[in-house]
Amino acid sequence: DGKTLAAGTYLRLDVWDVPAGTVDSAEMVYWAALPGSLRFDPKGRHLLLGVGYNGGVRVINPRTWGVQEAGKFDSNLVAVSPTGLVLAAGGRIGAFGLTAKGLGPRKWAKSLSPDILEGLDFYPDGKRFVTVERHFVRGARNEWQVVVRVRDAGSGLVLHSAPSSGEVGGQPSVSPDGASVAYAAEKFVIVHHGGDITRFVKVPNATKKPVTGVAFHPTGRFLAVASGDTTVRFHDRDANWAVAKTFDWQVRGLKSVAFSPDGTLAAAGGEKGQVVLWDVDA
């Protein structure tokens, strides 16, 4: 509902009551890399936290701080569909049902070996999800290539696969209408066509720092991009992804960016645990 904001480091999890401006914190030791391992469920009742290598998923009640420890599997990345399907991924992707009490039994699992998963996100219909993976290409140069894959949420099977651009991939973001898939590729933002992932554009980064986070505004028009400096930029889809606005928050090492569900608020998190929250006029 946009009233609660969660963020964390590997030693602490903070939960803000946005209207009240208050924060509650708890010690929470884990080894996964945020933000791709921390998600609210669709109704906002629970936080799902990927603990990392062989740590499974923690299902946290942000009001009582009750914690359910679920499973012993890799969970560097977590995604939750609008219908409540949970994906936990590390060396393989596992799918789980979500109940009122927490994580349900595993529905399926798919190995990713020898590819390396960089990120995943659901399409808005919840029937498909996209993965960004690094694939090793043997040949004269023996190099890594980024591959974008669309998978069936009910089985994990690959529906479409397309090589992307560059050797580095990041956590993807699917636009609310499913028309675009964007991910951070160090010096660029790569935006794939959501219906035909073989089509993509490279959007240059406006700074010398690497791109560290991307998020679509709920309207789908603007793509927020965070870099390793102090800025967040809004790229306009209707202007061929040109920069429409730049925000400099003087918080160094911004690592992530996100929007509230209604698009009226945006938040960005820095590498030293600072979070900035602002009103969006888009």
Accessible surface in RSA format (square Angstrom, percent):
REM  Atomic radii and reference values for relative SASA: ProtOr
REM  Chains: A
REM  Algorithm: Lee & Richards
REM  Probe-radius: 1.40
REM  Slices: 20
REM RES _ NUM      All-atoms   Total-Side   Main-Chain    Non-polar    All polar
REM                ABS   REL    ABS   REL    ABS   REL    ABS   REL    ABS   REL
RES ASP A   1   139.38  97.6  72.50  72.2  66.87 158.1  48.12 113.2  91.26  91.0
RES GLY A   2    22.03  27.2   0.00   N/A  22.03  27.2  10.09  27.7  11.93  26.7
RES LYS A   3   119.95  58.5 118.44  72.7   1.51   3.6  61.89  55.7  58.07  61.9
RES THR A   4    55.02  39.1  38.89  39.4  16.13  38.4  13.42  18.0  41.60  62.9
RES LEU A   5    37.04  20.6  36.60  26.2   0.45   1.1  37.04  26.0   0.00   0.0
RES ALA A   6    17.86  16.4   1.33   2.0  16.53  37.6   1.33   1.9  16.53  43.8
RES ALA A   7    26.42  24.3  23.29  35.9   3.13   7.1  26.42  37.2   0.00   0.0
RES GLY A   8    22.57  27.8   0.00   N/A  22.57  27.8   4.07  11.2  18.50  41.4
RES THR A   9    46.51  33.1  38.44  39.0   8.08  19.2  42.30  56.8   4.21   6.4
RES TYR A  10   117.43  54.8 113.47  64.6   3.97  10.3  73.24  55.0  44.20  54.5
RES LEU A  11    92.38  51.4  89.04  63.7   3.34   8.4  89.04  62.5   3.34   9.0
RES ARG A  12    98.16  41.2  97.65  49.8   0.52   1.2  31.91  43.6  66.25  40.2
RES LEU A  13     0.00   0.0   0.00   0.0   0.00   0.0   0.00   0.0   0.00   0.0
RES ASP A  14    10.33   7.2  10.33  10.3   0.00   0.0   1.02   2.4   9.31   9.3
RES VAL A  15    11.86   7.8   9.30   8.4   2.56   6.2   9.30   8.1   2.56   6.9
RES TRP A  16    58.41  23.4  58.35  28.2   0.07   0.2  39.53  21.1  18.89  30.6
RES ASP A  17    66.80  46.8  62.15  61.9   4.65  11.0  19.26  45.3  47.54  47.4
RES VAL A  18    30.49  20.1  15.00  13.6  15.49  37.3  17.90  15.6  12.59  34.2
RES PRO A  19    99.33  72.4  56.00  51.0  43.33 157.5  67.63  55.8  31.70 197.0
RES ALA A  20    66.51  61.2  31.06  47.9  35.45  80.6  42.02  59.2  24.49  64.9
RES GLY A  21    63.10  77.8   0.00   N/A  63.10  77.8  31.00  85.1  32.10  71.9
RES THR A  22    80.04  56.9  75.52  76.6   4.53  10.8  66.89  89.8  13.15  19.9
RES VAL A  23    78.91  51.9  50.91  46.1  28.00  67.5  52.91  46.0  25.99  70.5
RES ASP A  24    73.98  51.8  71.57  71.2   2.40   5.7  25.15  59.2  48.82  48.7
RES SER A  25    54.30  45.9  29.97  40.0  24.33  56.1  19.77  42.1  34.53  48.4
RES ALA A  26    26.24  24.1  17.74  27.4   8.49  19.3  26.24  36.9   0.00   0.0
RES GLU A  27   143.44  82.3 114.14  86.4  29.30  69.8  41.45  80.2 101.98  83.3
RES MET A  28    14.40   7.5  12.40   8.2   2.00   4.8   7.57   6.4   6.83   9.0
RES VAL A  29    58.43  38.4  50.64  45.8   7.78  18.8  50.64  44.0   7.78  21.1
RES TYR A  30     1.40   0.7   0.86   0.5   0.54   1.4   1.40   1.1   0.00   0.0
RES TRP A  31   181.37  72.8 154.50  74.8  26.87  63.1 131.21  70.0  50.16  81.4
RES ALA A  32    10.48   9.6   0.00   0.0  10.48  23.8   1.28   1.8   9.20  24.4
RES ALA A  33    75.37  69.3  64.07  98.9  11.30  25.7  71.53 100.7   3.84  10.2
RES LEU A  34    47.99  26.7  21.76  15.6  26.23  65.9  21.97  15.4  26.02  70.0
RES PRO A  35    66.86  48.7  62.51  57.0   4.35  15.8  63.47  52.4   3.39  21.1
RES GLY A  36     3.39   4.2   0.00   N/A   3.39   4.2   1.49   4.1   1.89   4.2
RES SER A  37     0.00   0.0   0.00   0.0   0.00   0.0   0.00   0.0   0.00   0.0
RES LEU A  38    22.36  12.5   9.75   7.0  12.62  31.7   9.75   6.8  12.62  34.0
RES ARG A  39    61.06  25.6  56.24  28.7   4.82  11.5  20.10  27.5  40.95  24.8
RES PHE A  40    64.19  32.1  48.65  30.1  15.54  40.4  48.65  29.5  15.54  44.5
RES ASP A  41     5.12   3.6   0.69   0.7   4.43  10.5   0.47   1.1   4.65   4.6
RES PRO A  42    70.93  51.7  25.75  23.5  45.18 164.2  38.69  31.9  32.24 200.4
RES LYS A  43   156.64  76.4 123.49  75.8  33.15  78.9  82.04  73.8  74.60  79.5
RES GLY A  44    25.10  31.0   0.00   N/A  25.10  31.0  15.52  42.6   9.57  21.4
RES ARG A  45    83.69  35.1  83.20  42.4   0.49   1.2  44.19  60.4  39.49  23.9
RES HIS A  46    20.38  11.1  20.38  14.2   0.00   0.0  18.50  19.1   1.88   2.2
RES LEU A  47     0.76   0.4   0.76   0.5   0.00   0.0   0.76   0.5   0.00   0.0
RES LEU A  48     0.00   0.0   0.00   0.0   0.00   0.0   0.00   0.0   0.00   0.0
RES LEU A  49     0.00   0.0   0.00   0.0   0.00   0.0   0.00   0.0   0.00   0.0
RES GLY A  50     0.00   0.0   0.00   N/A   0.00   0.0   0.00   0.0   0.00   0.0
RES VAL A  51    14.53   9.6  13.84  12.5   0.70   1.7  13.84  12.0   0.70   1.9
RES GLY A  52     0.67   0.8   0.00   N/A   0.67   0.8   0.67   1.9   0.00   0.0
RES TYR A  53   183.48  85.7 165.11  93.9  18.37  47.8 117.80  88.5  65.68  81.0
RES ASN A  54    72.72  50.1  67.67  65.4   5.05  12.2   7.81  18.8  64.91  62.7
RES GLY A  55    18.40  22.7   0.00   N/A  18.40  22.7  11.36  31.2   7.04  15.8
RES GLY A  56     0.00   0.0   0.00   N/A   0.00   0.0   0.00   0.0   0.00   0.0
RES VAL A  57     0.16   0.1   0.00   0.0   0.16   0.4   0.00   0.0   0.16   0.4
RES ARG A  58    38.36  16.1  38.36  19.6   0.00   0.0   1.65   2.3  36.71  22.2
RES VAL A  59     5.77   3.8   2.57   2.3   3.20   7.7   2.57   2.2   3.20   8.7
RES ILE A  60     0.00   0.0   0.00   0.0   0.00   0.0   0.00   0.0   0.00   0.0
RES ASN A  61    37.55  25.9  36.86  35.6   0.70   1.7   6.72  16.2  30.83  29.8
RES PRO A  62    12.62   9.2   3.82   3.5   8.81  32.0   3.82   3.2   8.81  54.7
RES ARG A  63   151.26  63.5 119.44  60.9  31.82  75.8  80.45 110.0  70.81  42.9
RES THR A  64    98.87  70.3  69.86  70.8  29.01  69.1  70.42  94.6  28.45  43.0
RES TRP A  65    52.15  20.9  38.38  18.6  13.77  32.3  38.14  20.3  14.01  22.7
RES GLY A  66    37.25  45.9   0.00   N/A  37.25  45.9  35.56  97.6   1.69   3.8
RES VAL A  67    67.36  44.3  29.39  26.6  37.97  91.5  30.72  26.7  36.64  99.4
RES GLN A  68    65.33  36.5  59.01  43.1   6.33  15.1  36.46  77.6  28.87  21.9
RES GLU A  69   115.79  66.5  88.79  67.2  27.00  64.3  57.84 111.9  57.94  47.3
RES ALA A  70    13.16  12.1   7.36  11.4   5.81  13.2  12.26  17.3   0.91   2.4
RES GLY A  71    45.63  56.3   0.00   N/A  45.63  56.3  24.97  68.5  20.66  46.3
RES LYS A  72   165.42  80.7 139.78  85.8  25.64  61.0  87.71  78.9  77.71  82.8
RES PHE A  73    32.25  16.1  27.20  16.8   5.04  13.1  32.25  19.6   0.00   0.0
RES ASP A  74    39.87  27.9  33.33  33.2   6.54  15.5   6.36  15.0  33.51  33.4
RES SER A  75     0.00   0.0   0.00   0.0   0.00   0.0   0.00   0.0   0.00   0.0
RES ASN A  76    62.41  43.0  61.71  59.6   0.70   1.7  19.24  46.3  43.17  41.7
RES LEU A  77    20.38  11.3  20.38  14.6   0.00   0.0  20.38  14.3   0.00   0.0
RES VAL A  78     0.00   0.0   0.00   0.0   0.00   0.0   0.00   0.0   0.00   0.0
RES ALA A  79     0.83   0.8   0.79   1.2   0.04   0.1   0.83   1.2   0.00   0.0
RES VAL A  80    26.59  17.5   3.89   3.5  22.70  54.7   3.89   3.4  22.70  61.6
RES SER A  81     0.63   0.5   0.00   0.0   0.63   1.4   0.26   0.5   0.37   0.5
RES PRO A  82    77.00  56.1  51.70  47.1  25.30  92.0  58.22  48.1  18.79 116.8
RES THR A  83   113.74  80.9  74.31  75.3  39.43  94.0  72.32  97.1  41.41  62.6
RES GLY A  84     9.41  11.6   0.00   N/A   9.41  11.6   8.28  22.7   1.13   2.5
RES LEU A  85    24.11  13.4  20.99  15.0   3.12   7.8  22.87  16.1   1.24   3.3
RES VAL A  86     0.00   0.0   0.00   0.0   0.00   0.0   0.00   0.0   0.00   0.0
RES LEU A  87     0.05   0.0   0.05   0.0   0.00   0.0   0.05   0.0   0.00   0.0
RES ALA A  88     2.03   1.9   0.00   0.0   2.03   4.6   0.00   0.0   2.03   5.4
RES ALA A  89     0.00   0.0   0.00   0.0   0.00   0.0   0.00   0.0   0.00   0.0
RES GLY A  90    13.46  16.6   0.00   N/A  13.46  16.6   5.37  14.7   8.08  18.1
RES GLY A  91    47.20  58.2   0.00   N/A  47.20  58.2  39.26 107.7   7.95  17.8
RES ARG A  92   109.47  46.0 107.29  54.7   2.18   5.2  31.48  43.0  78.00  47.3
RES ILE A  93     0.40   0.2   0.40   0.3   0.00   0.0   0.40   0.3   0.00   0.0
RES GLY A  94     6.63   8.2   0.00   N/A   6.63   8.2   5.71  15.7   0.92   2.1
RES ALA A  95     0.00   0.0   0.00   0.0   0.00   0.0   0.00   0.0   0.00   0.0
RES PHE A  96    12.50   6.3  12.50   7.7   0.00   0.0  12.50   7.6   0.00   0.0
RES GLY A  97    13.45  16.6   0.00   N/A  13.45  16.6  13.45  36.9   0.00   0.0
RES LEU A  98    35.30  19.7   5.15   3.7  30.15  75.8   5.15   3.6  30.15  81.1
RES THR A  99    68.93  49.0  62.00  62.9   6.93  16.5  62.31  83.7   6.62  10.0
RES ALA A 100    67.61  62.2  49.29  76.1  18.32  41.7  49.29  69.4  18.32  48.5
RES LYS A 101   191.77  93.6 168.30 103.3  23.46  55.9 117.09 105.4  74.67  79.5
RES GLY A 102     1.32   1.6   0.00   N/A   1.32   1.6   1.09   3.0   0.23   0.5
RES LEU A 103    20.61  11.5   2.90   2.1  17.71  44.5   2.90   2.0  17.71  47.7
RES GLY A 104    14.03  17.3   0.00   N/A  14.03  17.3   7.74  21.2   6.29  14.1
RES PRO A 105   113.52  82.7 100.89  92.0  12.62  45.9 112.52  92.9   0.99   6.2
RES ARG A 106   123.09  51.7  92.02  46.9  31.07  74.0  16.60  22.7 106.49  64.5
RES LYS A 107   131.72  64.3  95.53  58.6  36.18  86.2  49.64  44.7  82.08  87.4
RES TRP A 108    31.55  12.7  21.60  10.5   9.95  23.4  30.89  16.5   0.66   1.1
RES ALA A 109    34.98  32.2   9.47  14.6  25.51  58.0   9.74  13.7  25.25  66.9
RES LYS A 110    69.13  33.7  66.97  41.1   2.16   5.1  28.62  25.8  40.51  43.2
RES SER A 111    83.75  70.8  55.47  74.0  28.29  65.2  42.47  90.4  41.28  57.8
RES LEU A 112     8.94   5.0   1.19   0.8   7.76  19.5   5.00   3.5   3.94  10.6
RES SER A 113    90.17  76.2  62.21  83.0  27.96  64.4  35.23  75.0  54.94  77.0
RES PRO A 114   106.81  77.8  91.58  83.5  15.23  55.4  96.82  79.9   9.99  62.1
RES ASP A 115    19.52  13.7  10.91  10.9   8.61  20.4   0.55   1.3  18.98  18.9
RES ILE A 116    71.53  40.7  68.47  51.0   3.06   7.4  71.53  51.5   0.00   0.0
RES LEU A 117    20.05  11.2   2.06   1.5  17.99  45.2   2.06   1.4  17.99  48.4
RES GLU A 118    42.65  24.5  30.41  23.0  12.24  29.1   2.29   4.4  40.35  32.9
RES GLY A 119     0.00   0.0   0.00   N/A   0.00   0.0   0.00   0.0   0.00   0.0
RES LEU A 120     0.27   0.1   0.27   0.2   0.00   0.0   0.27   0.2   0.00   0.0
RES ASP A 121    26.08  18.3  25.97  25.9   0.11   0.3   1.08   2.5  25.01  24.9
RES PHE A 122    14.42   7.2   6.32   3.9   8.09  21.1   6.32   3.8   8.09  23.2
RES TYR A 123     0.47   0.2   0.22   0.1   0.25   0.7   0.22   0.2   0.25   0.3
RES PRO A 124    60.33  44.0  39.16  35.7  21.17  76.9  47.07  38.9  13.26  82.4
RES ASP A 125    68.27  47.8  45.25  45.0  23.03  54.5  39.29  92.5  28.98  28.9
RES GLY A 126     8.01   9.9   0.00   N/A   8.01   9.9   0.96   2.6   7.05  15.8
RES LYS A 127   146.88  71.7 140.93  86.5   5.95  14.2  87.98  79.2  58.90  62.7
RES ARG A 128    73.16  30.7  73.16  37.3   0.00   0.0  22.65  31.0  50.51  30.6
RES PHE A 129     0.00   0.0   0.00   0.0   0.00   0.0   0.00   0.0   0.00   0.0
RES VAL A 130     0.00   0.0   0.00   0.0   0.00   0.0   0.00   0.0   0.00   0.0
RES THR A 131     0.00   0.0   0.00   0.0   0.00   0.0   0.00   0.0   0.00   0.0
RES VAL A 132     0.00   0.0   0.00   0.0   0.00   0.0   0.00   0.0   0.00   0.0
RES GLU A 133     1.16   0.7   1.16   0.9   0.00   0.0   0.10   0.2   1.06   0.9
RES ARG A 134    65.37  27.4  65.37  33.3   0.00   0.0   3.89   5.3  61.48  37.3
RES HIS A 135    61.81  33.8  61.81  43.0   0.00   0.0  38.25  39.4  23.56  27.4
RES PHE A 136    61.76  30.9  50.53  31.3  11.23  29.2  50.53  30.6  11.23  32.1
RES VAL A 137    58.45  38.5  55.43  50.2   3.01   7.3  57.71  50.1   0.74   2.0
RES ARG A 138   192.67  80.9 166.92  85.1  25.76  61.3  62.44  85.3 130.23  78.9
RES GLY A 139    49.10  60.6   0.00   N/A  49.10  60.6  36.06  99.0  13.04  29.2
RES ALA A 140   117.64 108.2  62.73  96.8  54.91 124.9  75.77 106.7  41.87 110.9
RES ARG A 141   185.90  78.1 157.51  80.3  28.38  67.6  63.96  87.4 121.93  73.9
RES ASN A 142    80.99  55.9  64.68  62.5  16.31  39.3  12.82  30.9  68.17  65.9
RES GLU A 143    60.68  34.8  56.52  42.8   4.15   9.9  17.75  34.3  42.92  35.0
RES TRP A 144    79.54  31.9  75.93  36.8   3.61   8.5  55.79  29.7  23.75  38.5
RES GLN A 145    63.87  35.7  63.28  46.2   0.60   1.4  10.62  22.6  53.25  40.4
RES VAL A 146     0.00   0.0   0.00   0.0   0.00   0.0   0.00   0.0   0.00   0.0
RES VAL A 147    10.19   6.7  10.19   9.2   0.00   0.0  10.19   8.9   0.00   0.0
RES VAL A 148     0.00   0.0   0.00   0.0   0.00   0.0   0.00   0.0   0.00   0.0
RES ARG A 149    37.80  15.9  37.80  19.3   0.00   0.0   1.99   2.7  35.81  21.7
RES VAL A 150     2.34   1.5   2.34   2.1   0.00   0.0   2.34   2.0   0.00   0.0
RES ARG A 151    17.95   7.5  17.95   9.2   0.00   0.0   0.18   0.2  17.77  10.8
RES ASP A 152    44.07  30.9  44.07  43.9   0.00   0.0   5.95  14.0  38.12  38.0
RES ALA A 153     4.54   4.2   4.12   6.4   0.43   1.0   4.15   5.8   0.39   1.0
RES GLY A 154    62.98  77.7   0.00   N/A  62.98  77.7  36.67 100.6  26.31  58.9
RES SER A 155    34.52  29.2  31.31  41.8   3.21   7.4  31.02  66.1   3.50   4.9
RES GLY A 156     0.62   0.8   0.00   N/A   0.62   0.8   0.32   0.9   0.31   0.7
RES LEU A 157   100.68  56.1  99.11  70.9   1.57   3.9 100.68  70.7   0.00   0.0
RES VAL A 158    67.19  44.2  39.70  35.9  27.49  66.2  39.70  34.5  27.49  74.5
RES LEU A 159    82.70  46.1  56.67  40.5  26.02  65.4  60.24  42.3  22.46  60.4
RES HIS A 160   108.28  59.2 101.59  70.6   6.69  17.1  64.38  66.3  43.90  51.1
RES SER A 161    57.85  48.9  29.04  38.8  28.81  66.4  22.32  47.5  35.53  49.8
RES ALA A 162     1.60   1.5   0.53   0.8   1.06   2.4   1.60   2.2   0.00   0.0
RES PRO A 163    78.97  57.6  74.69  68.1   4.28  15.5  74.69  61.7   4.28  26.6
RES SER A 164    12.44  10.5   0.00   0.0  12.44  28.7   0.00   0.0  12.44  17.4
RES SER A 165    21.48  18.1  15.83  21.1   5.64  13.0   8.31  17.7  13.17  18.4
RES GLY A 166    45.92  56.6   0.00   N/A  45.92  56.6  32.15  88.2  13.77  30.8
RES GLU A 167    94.35  54.2  87.02  65.8   7.33  17.5  27.13  52.5  67.22  54.9
RES VAL A 168    69.85  46.0  68.88  62.4   0.97   2.3  69.02  60.0   0.82   2.2
RES GLY A 169     8.48  10.5   0.00   N/A   8.48  10.5   0.00   0.0   8.48  19.0
RES GLY A 170    14.53  17.9   0.00   N/A  14.53  17.9  14.53  39.9   0.00   0.0
RES GLN A 171    46.31  25.9  35.94  26.3  10.37  24.7  34.81  74.1  11.50   8.7
RES PRO A 172     4.27   3.1   0.00   0.0   4.27  15.5   0.03   0.0   4.24  26.4
RES SER A 173    13.71  11.6  13.34  17.8   0.38   0.9   4.61   9.8   9.10  12.8
RES VAL A 174    14.78   9.7   0.44   0.4  14.34  34.5   0.44   0.4  14.34  38.9
RES SER A 175     1.90   1.6   1.60   2.1   0.31   0.7   1.59   3.4   0.31   0.4
RES PRO A 176    58.25  42.5  36.10  32.9  22.15  80.5  45.41  37.5  12.84  79.8
RES ASP A 177    88.84  62.2  54.60  54.3  34.24  81.0  44.35 104.4  44.49  44.4
RES GLY A 178    10.66  13.1   0.00   N/A  10.66  13.1   4.48  12.3   6.19  13.9
RES ALA A 179    44.53  40.9  36.50  56.3   8.04  18.3  42.14  59.3   2.39   6.3
RES SER A 180    11.23   9.5  11.23  15.0   0.00   0.0   0.26   0.6  10.97  15.4
RES VAL A 181     0.00   0.0   0.00   0.0   0.00   0.0   0.00   0.0   0.00   0.0
RES ALA A 182     0.00   0.0   0.00   0.0   0.00   0.0   0.00   0.0   0.00   0.0
RES TYR A 183     0.00   0.0   0.00   0.0   0.00   0.0   0.00   0.0   0.00   0.0
RES ALA A 184     8.78   8.1   7.36  11.4   1.43   3.2   7.36  10.4   1.43   3.8
RES ALA A 185    10.07   9.3   2.91   4.5   7.16  16.3   2.91   4.1   7.16  19.0
RES GLU A 186    84.80  48.7  80.42  60.8   4.38  10.4  13.98  27.0  70.82  57.8
RES LYS A 187   144.49  70.5 140.47  86.2   4.02   9.6  83.82  75.4  60.67  64.6
RES PHE A 188    61.99  31.0  61.99  38.4   0.00   0.0  61.99  37.6   0.00   0.0
RES VAL A 189     1.17   0.8   1.17   1.1   0.00   0.0   1.17   1.0   0.00   0.0
RES ILE A 190     0.66   0.4   0.66   0.5   0.00   0.0   0.66   0.5   0.00   0.0
RES VAL A 191     7.29   4.8   4.84   4.4   2.45   5.9   4.84   4.2   2.45   6.6
RES HIS A 192     0.53   0.3   0.00   0.0   0.53   1.4   0.37   0.4   0.16   0.2
RES HIS A 193    69.68  38.1  63.21  43.9   6.47  16.6  46.07  47.5  23.61  27.5
RES GLY A 194     3.03   3.7   0.00   N/A   3.03   3.7   0.07   0.2   2.96   6.6
RES GLY A 195    63.82  78.7   0.00   N/A  63.82  78.7  30.52  83.8  33.29  74.6
RES ASP A 196    55.17  38.6  50.87  50.6   4.30  10.2  21.49  50.6  33.67  33.6
RES ILE A 197     6.33   3.6   4.36   3.2   1.97   4.8   4.36   3.1   1.97   5.4
RES THR A 198    88.45  62.9  68.37  69.3  20.08  47.9  58.74  78.9  29.72  44.9
RES ARG A 199   135.75  57.0 130.61  66.6   5.13  12.2  48.81  66.7  86.94  52.7
RES PHE A 200    73.72  36.9  44.56  27.6  29.16  75.9  47.71  28.9  26.01  74.4
RES VAL A 201    68.19  44.9  63.53  57.5   4.66  11.2  68.19  59.2   0.00   0.0
RES LYS A 202    95.10  46.4  72.07  44.2  23.03  54.8  34.28  30.9  60.83  64.8
RES VAL A 203    13.12   8.6  12.46  11.3   0.66   1.6  13.12  11.4   0.00   0.0
RES PRO A 204    88.95  64.8  82.31  75.0   6.64  24.1  82.33  68.0   6.62  41.2
RES ASN A 205    20.17  13.9   1.65   1.6  18.52  44.6   1.90   4.6  18.27  17.7
RES ALA A 206    70.66  65.0  28.72  44.3  41.94  95.4  40.04  56.4  30.62  81.1
RES THR A 207    39.35  28.0  20.31  20.6  19.05  45.4  28.45  38.2  10.90  16.5
RES LYS A 208   212.66 103.7 175.78 107.9  36.89  87.8 125.14 112.6  87.52  93.2
RES LYS A 209   107.85  52.6 105.89  65.0   1.96   4.7  48.98  44.1  58.87  62.7
RES PRO A 210    58.68  42.8  57.18  52.1   1.50   5.4  58.44  48.3   0.24   1.5
RES VAL A 211     9.39   6.2   0.00   0.0   9.39  22.6   0.00   0.0   9.39  25.5
RES THR A 212    38.69  27.5  12.69  12.9  26.00  62.0  17.82  23.9  20.87  31.6
RES GLY A 213    11.40  14.1   0.00   N/A  11.40  14.1  11.40  31.3   0.00   0.0
RES VAL A 214    16.62  10.9   0.17   0.2  16.45  39.6   0.17   0.1  16.45  44.6
RES ALA A 215    13.27  12.2  13.18  20.3   0.08   0.2  13.27  18.7   0.00   0.0
RES PHE A 216    15.18   7.6   2.12   1.3  13.06  34.0   2.12   1.3  13.06  37.4
RES HIS A 217     8.14   4.4   8.14   5.7   0.00   0.0   6.34   6.5   1.80   2.1
RES PRO A 218    44.56  32.5  28.28  25.8  16.28  59.2  30.37  25.1  14.19  88.2
RES THR A 219    88.90  63.2  57.55  58.3  31.35  74.7  65.20  87.6  23.71  35.8
RES GLY A 220     1.47   1.8   0.00   N/A   1.47   1.8   0.35   1.0   1.12   2.5
RES ARG A 221    93.84  39.4  93.84  47.8   0.00   0.0  14.79  20.2  79.05  47.9
RES PHE A 222    19.94  10.0  19.94  12.4   0.00   0.0  19.94  12.1   0.00   0.0
RES LEU A 223     1.55   0.9   1.55   1.1   0.00   0.0   1.55   1.1   0.00   0.0
RES ALA A 224     0.00   0.0   0.00   0.0   0.00   0.0   0.00   0.0   0.00   0.0
RES VAL A 225     0.00   0.0   0.00   0.0   0.00   0.0   0.00   0.0   0.00   0.0
RES ALA A 226     0.00   0.0   0.00   0.0   0.00   0.0   0.00   0.0   0.00   0.0
RES SER A 227     0.00   0.0   0.00   0.0   0.00   0.0   0.00   0.0   0.00   0.0
RES GLY A 228    18.13  22.4   0.00   N/A  18.13  22.4   8.34  22.9   9.79  21.9
RES ASP A 229    27.27  19.1  24.53  24.4   2.74   6.5  19.63  46.2   7.64   7.6
RES THR A 230    15.81  11.2  15.81  16.0   0.00   0.0   7.68  10.3   8.12  12.3
RES THR A 231    17.15  12.2  17.15  17.4   0.00   0.0  17.13  23.0   0.02   0.0
RES VAL A 232     0.00   0.0   0.00   0.0   0.00   0.0   0.00   0.0   0.00   0.0
RES ARG A 233     4.32   1.8   4.32   2.2   0.00   0.0   4.06   5.6   0.25   0.2
RES PHE A 234     1.26   0.6   1.26   0.8   0.00   0.0   1.26   0.8   0.00   0.0
RES HIS A 235     3.54   1.9   3.54   2.5   0.00   0.0   3.15   3.3   0.38   0.4
RES ASP A 236    10.73   7.5  10.73  10.7   0.00   0.0   0.99   2.3   9.74   9.7
RES ARG A 237    84.29  35.4  73.25  37.3  11.04  26.3  30.98  42.3  53.31  32.3
RES ASP A 238    93.54  65.5  54.10  53.8  39.44  93.3  29.59  69.6  63.95  63.8
RES ALA A 239    49.35  45.4  33.36  51.5  15.98  36.4  43.07  60.6   6.28  16.6
RES ASN A 240   128.79  88.8 107.28 103.7  21.51  51.8  31.76  76.4  97.03  93.8
RES TRP A 241    22.48   9.0  20.29   9.8   2.20   5.2   6.27   3.3  16.21  26.3
RES ALA A 242    53.70  49.4  43.09  66.5  10.61  24.1  53.47  75.3   0.22   0.6
RES VAL A 243    65.12  42.8  35.91  32.5  29.21  70.4  35.96  31.2  29.16  79.1
RES ALA A 244    51.32  47.2  15.75  24.3  35.57  80.9  24.10  33.9  27.22  72.1
RES LYS A 245    77.52  37.8  70.26  43.1   7.26  17.3  62.71  56.4  14.81  15.8
RES THR A 246    80.64  57.4  48.90  49.6  31.74  75.6  37.02  49.7  43.62  65.9
RES PHE A 247    42.77  21.4  39.28  24.3   3.49   9.1  42.77  25.9   0.00   0.0
RES ASP A 248    76.49  53.6  50.95  50.7  25.54  60.4  23.89  56.2  52.60  52.5
RES TRP A 249    77.83  31.2  61.96  30.0  15.87  37.3  64.35  34.3  13.48  21.9
RES GLN A 250   136.31  76.2 112.31  82.1  24.00  57.1  52.94 112.7  83.37  63.2
RES VAL A 251    16.36  10.8  15.92  14.4   0.44   1.1  16.36  14.2   0.00   0.0
RES ARG A 252   182.08  76.5 176.94  90.2   5.15  12.3  60.16  82.2 121.93  73.9
RES GLY A 253     5.72   7.1   0.00   N/A   5.72   7.1   4.20  11.5   1.52   3.4
RES LEU A 254     0.00   0.0   0.00   0.0   0.00   0.0   0.00   0.0   0.00   0.0
RES LYS A 255    97.34  47.5  94.44  57.9   2.91   6.9  50.41  45.4  46.94  50.0
RES SER A 256    25.58  21.6  25.08  33.5   0.50   1.1   6.11  13.0  19.47  27.3
RES VAL A 257    13.98   9.2   0.00   0.0  13.98  33.7   1.62   1.4  12.35  33.5
RES ALA A 258    49.35  45.4  47.38  73.1   1.97   4.5  48.80  68.7   0.54   1.4
RES PHE A 259    34.81  17.4   4.49   2.8  30.31  78.9   7.78   4.7  27.02  77.3
RES SER A 260    15.80  13.4   6.36   8.5   9.44  21.7  12.34  26.3   3.46   4.9
RES PRO A 261    94.89  69.2  68.63  62.6  26.26  95.5  79.80  65.9  15.09  93.8
RES ASP A 262   101.74  71.3  71.80  71.5  29.94  70.8  46.61 109.7  55.13  55.0
RES GLY A 263     3.93   4.8   0.00   N/A   3.93   4.8   0.97   2.7   2.95   6.6
RES THR A 264    70.71  50.3  68.37  69.3   2.33   5.6  59.75  80.3  10.96  16.6
RES LEU A 265    34.24  19.1  34.16  24.4   0.08   0.2  34.24  24.0   0.00   0.0
RES ALA A 266     0.95   0.9   0.00   0.0   0.95   2.2   0.95   1.3   0.00   0.0
RES ALA A 267     9.25   8.5   8.05  12.4   1.19   2.7   8.28  11.7   0.97   2.6
RES ALA A 268     2.06   1.9   0.00   0.0   2.06   4.7   2.03   2.9   0.03   0.1
RES GLY A 269    13.50  16.6   0.00   N/A  13.50  16.6  11.76  32.3   1.74   3.9
RES GLY A 270    12.17  15.0   0.00   N/A  12.17  15.0   0.39   1.1  11.78  26.4
RES GLU A 271   104.78  60.2  71.17  53.8  33.61  80.0  22.43  43.4  82.35  67.2
RES LYS A 272   170.89  83.4 136.12  83.5  34.77  82.8  94.15  84.7  76.74  81.7
RES GLY A 273    25.78  31.8   0.00   N/A  25.78  31.8  12.29  33.7  13.49  30.2
RES GLN A 274    99.71  55.8  94.08  68.8   5.63  13.4  34.13  72.6  65.58  49.7
RES VAL A 275    47.41  31.2  13.34  12.1  34.07  82.1  13.38  11.6  34.04  92.3
RES VAL A 276    26.74  17.6  22.52  20.4   4.22  10.2  26.72  23.2   0.02   0.1
RES LEU A 277    75.20  41.9  48.24  34.5  26.96  67.8  48.24  33.9  26.96  72.6
RES TRP A 278    19.79   7.9  12.74   6.2   7.05  16.6  19.79  10.6   0.00   0.0
RES ASP A 279   119.09  83.4 100.96 100.5  18.13  42.9  33.90  79.8  85.18  85.0
RES VAL A 280    20.75  13.7   0.85   0.8  19.90  47.9   2.07   1.8  18.67  50.6
RES ASP A 281   123.14  86.3 112.21 111.7  10.94  25.9  36.14  85.0  87.01  86.8
RES ALA A 282    63.12  58.0   0.63   1.0  62.48 142.1  27.36  38.5  35.75  94.7
END  Absolute sums over single chains surface
CHAIN  1 A    13307.5       9979.9       3327.6       7292.2       6015.4
END  Absolute sums over all chains
TOTAL         13307.5       9979.9       3327.6       7292.2       6015.4
